[in-house]
Amino acid sequence: MEIWLPIVVTFVVAGVIAGVMVTINQIVGPKRPSKVKGEAFECGNPPSGSAWGRFTVHFYLTALLFLVFDVEVVFLYPWAVELRKLGMFGFVEALVFIVILTVGLIYAWQRGALDW
């Protein structure tokens, strides 16, 4: 139980701070609603069309590829930190990992996943 005490204290303090900030905002913050403030903000442009429009599958495929490769690259950070302890075996493992990622990227590129 001693080990978990700092984590519990951190979560409690974070929750209290968030709760205090929201409460202060509700009490002190200005409340002047208007039609303009109630509209959806789209980069300074007035909203146009339905919010339920369809997107092509390329948007989703690009997003999915970005997430996959982004998360995989994050896995390289702990490897880089522990490189000296891992030695040559860890280095070869990381190279195999990078080669697999590169093959996946080339495959997606050849299949036209990155073409617009």
Summary of the structure (lengths in Angstrom):
residues: 116
radius of gyration: 24.0
end to end distance: 54.7
largest distance: 63.9
contacts: 200
relative contact order: 0.06
helix: 69%
strand: 2%
